[in-house]
């Protein structure tokens, strides 16, 4: 695999700490994930700070009526992130609004639009009683999403449903021997890639390490891409 699959989740409340992490991981990761904790505590400007060191995966999981999501995605599109999440459960009209809004915002800022990826089932949920991740994924990409975020055991089925050209991001990845923490649906890096993932999201095994760069390198070696 030539693509670097590693996304590191900077689930930190402090912009300085997050930027320091991004600086240490520059050149080692595909994206740094900016989630709700960092985005709300540090403000939208943190995206630019992180982006000066590594591409940004802006994980806001937008989910509202299409009009609201279009406006939020338009604002997000101005920030220069490479990936932006929405909830697939919001439905095709909402996903389409996010795709269109983010493209409008990026054009206004003279930037490339983010690839909108739709979250099917959160990796902290076991998933019982929820809509089929494969059907949610198919609806989302049909509505214009560039890909999906899908949990552990559903990767292969989702990949089959949406084909080989769409992005599949798998969160909650834990290297072999690492605890699952609050993730209920976990895979190792190699397992996720074998089942069809393009990108894997790793958080605490890297961010909680005394040497995040070495930990990231170890994940890449385990994944077979180093």
C-alpha positions in Angstrom: 0.0 0.0 0.0 1.5 3.3 -1.0 -1.0 5.5 0.8 -0.3 6.4 4.4 -3.4 5.1 6.3 -2.8 6.6 9.7 -5.0 9.2 11.2 -4.1 10.3 14.7 -6.9 11.7 16.9 -5.8 14.8 18.7 -8.5 14.6 21.3 -6.9 17.2 23.5 -8.5 20.4 25.0 -5.5 22.6 24.5 -4.5 24.1 21.1 -0.8 24.4 22.1 -0.7 20.7 23.0 -2.5 19.7 19.9 -0.2 21.8 17.7 2.9 20.3 19.5 1.5 16.9 18.8 0.9 17.7 15.1 4.5 19.1 14.8 5.9 15.8 16.3 3.8 13.7 13.9 4.5 15.9 10.8 5.3 13.6 7.8 4.3 10.5 9.7 0.5 10.7 9.4 -2.1 11.1 6.7 -4.3 13.4 8.9 -4.5 14.8 12.4 -8.1 14.5 13.6 -9.6 17.6 15.2 -12.8 16.5 17.1 -15.4 18.3 19.1 -13.4 18.7 22.3 -10.5 20.5 20.6 -12.6 22.4 18.1 -14.9 23.8 20.8 -12.2 24.5 23.4 -9.7 26.1 21.0 -12.0 27.5 18.3 -12.0 27.1 14.5 -8.5 28.7 14.3 -7.0 25.5 15.6 -7.6 23.9 12.2 -5.2 26.3 10.6 -2.6 25.7 13.3 -2.7 22.0 12.9 -2.9 22.2 9.1 0.5 24.0 9.1 2.0 20.7 10.1 -0.3 18.0 8.8 -3.6 17.6 6.9 -6.7 17.9 9.1 -9.6 15.5 9.5 -12.3 17.7 10.9 -14.5 15.3 12.9 -17.6 17.4 13.7 -20.2 14.7 12.9 -22.7 17.3 11.6 -26.3 16.2 12.1 -29.2 18.7 11.8 -31.8 19.8 9.2 -30.2 20.2 5.8 -30.3 24.0 5.9 -28.3 24.1 9.2 -25.9 21.5 8.0 -25.3 23.3 4.7 -24.4 26.5 6.7 -22.2 24.7 9.1 -20.4 22.8 6.3 -19.9 26.0 4.4 -18.2 27.5 7.4 -16.1 24.3 7.9 -15.2 24.4 4.2 -13.4 27.7 4.7 -11.0 26.2 7.2 -9.0 24.0 4.8 -9.6 20.6 6.3 -9.1 17.6 4.1 -11.9 15.5 5.5 -15.2 16.5 7.2 -17.6 14.2 8.9 -21.4 14.2 9.0 -23.8 11.6 10.4 -25.2 9.2 7.8 -28.4 9.0 9.9 -29.2 12.5 8.9 -30.3 11.2 5.5 -29.4 11.8 1.9 -30.7 15.4 1.7 -28.6 16.3 4.7 -25.5 14.6 3.4 -26.0 16.4 0.0 -26.3 19.7 1.8 -23.0 19.1 3.6 -21.2 18.3 0.3 -22.6 21.3 -1.4 -22.1 23.7 1.6 -18.5 22.6 2.2 -17.6 23.0 -1.5 -19.1 26.6 -1.4 -17.1 27.5 1.6 -13.9 26.1 0.2 -14.4 28.0 -3.0 -15.0 31.3 -1.1 -11.7 30.7 0.7 -9.8 29.6 -2.4 -9.2 26.2 -1.0 -9.8 22.6 -2.1 -13.1 21.3 -0.6 -12.9 18.7 2.1 -13.9 15.1 1.3 -17.2 14.6 3.2 -17.4 11.3 4.9 -20.5 10.0 6.6 -20.4 8.3 10.0 -22.5 5.1 10.0 -22.3 3.6 13.5 -20.0 5.0 16.2 -17.2 2.7 17.3 -18.2 3.1 20.9 -21.6 1.6 20.2 -22.3 -2.1 19.8 -24.8 -1.3 17.0 -27.8 -3.4 18.0 -31.1 -2.0 16.7 -29.5 0.6 14.5 -29.9 0.9 10.7 -27.6 -1.3 8.6 -24.2 0.4 8.3 -24.0 -0.9 4.7 -27.3 0.6 3.7 -26.5 3.9 5.5 -23.1 4.0 3.7 -24.7 3.3 0.3 -27.3 6.1 0.8 -24.5 8.5 1.9 -22.2 8.0 -1.1 -25.2 8.0 -3.5 -26.0 11.5 -2.0 -22.5 12.6 -2.8 -20.3 11.7 0.1 -16.7 10.8 -0.8 -16.8 7.9 1.7 -17.8 6.7 5.1 -16.6 6.2 8.6 -17.4 2.6 9.7 -16.8 0.5 12.7 -14.8 -2.7 13.1 -16.9 -5.7 12.1 -18.8 -3.8 9.4 -15.8 -2.8 7.2 -16.0 -5.7 4.7 -19.8 -5.4 4.2 -19.6 -1.7 3.8 -16.7 -1.9 1.3 -18.7 -4.4 -0.7 -21.7 -2.1 -0.7 -20.0 1.1 -1.8 -17.3 -0.3 -4.1 -13.6 0.2 -4.2 -13.4 3.9 -5.2 -14.9 5.4 -2.0 -13.0 6.3 1.1 -13.5 4.0 4.1 -12.2 5.3 7.5 -12.2 3.0 10.5 -12.0 4.6 14.0 -11.3 3.0 17.3 -8.2 1.1 16.1 -6.0 -0.5 18.8 -2.6 -2.0 18.1 -2.3 -5.6 19.3 -2.2 -5.9 23.0 -3.6 -2.4 23.7 -6.8 -2.0 25.8 -10.0 -1.1 24.0 -10.9 1.7 26.4 -14.4 3.0 25.5 -14.4 1.4 22.0 -16.8 -1.5 21.6 -16.1 -2.3 18.0 -12.3 -2.5 17.6 -9.8 -3.9 15.1 -6.0 -4.0 15.0 -4.4 -1.9 12.2 -3.7 -4.9 10.0 -7.2 -6.3 10.4 -8.8 -3.1 9.4 -6.7 -2.7 6.3 -7.2 -6.3 5.3 -11.0 -5.9 5.4 -10.9 -2.8 3.1 -10.1 0.3 5.2 -8.3 3.2 3.5 -7.6 5.0 6.8 -7.4 3.9 10.4 -7.9 6.3 13.3 -5.7 5.8 16.4 -5.9 8.0 19.5 -4.6 7.2 22.9 -2.0 4.5 21.9 -0.2 7.4 20.1 -1.2 10.5 22.0 -0.7 8.9 25.4 2.8 7.7 24.5 5.9 9.4 25.8 7.1 9.3 22.2 4.1 9.8 19.9 6.3 9.7 16.8 7.7 6.3 17.7 4.2 5.1 18.6 3.0 6.2 15.2 5.8 4.4 13.5 5.0 1.3 15.4 1.4 1.4 14.2 2.5 1.8 10.6 4.9 -1.2 11.0 2.1 -3.3 12.5 -0.1 -2.2 9.6 2.6 -3.4 7.1 3.2 0.0 5.6 6.7 0.7 7.1 
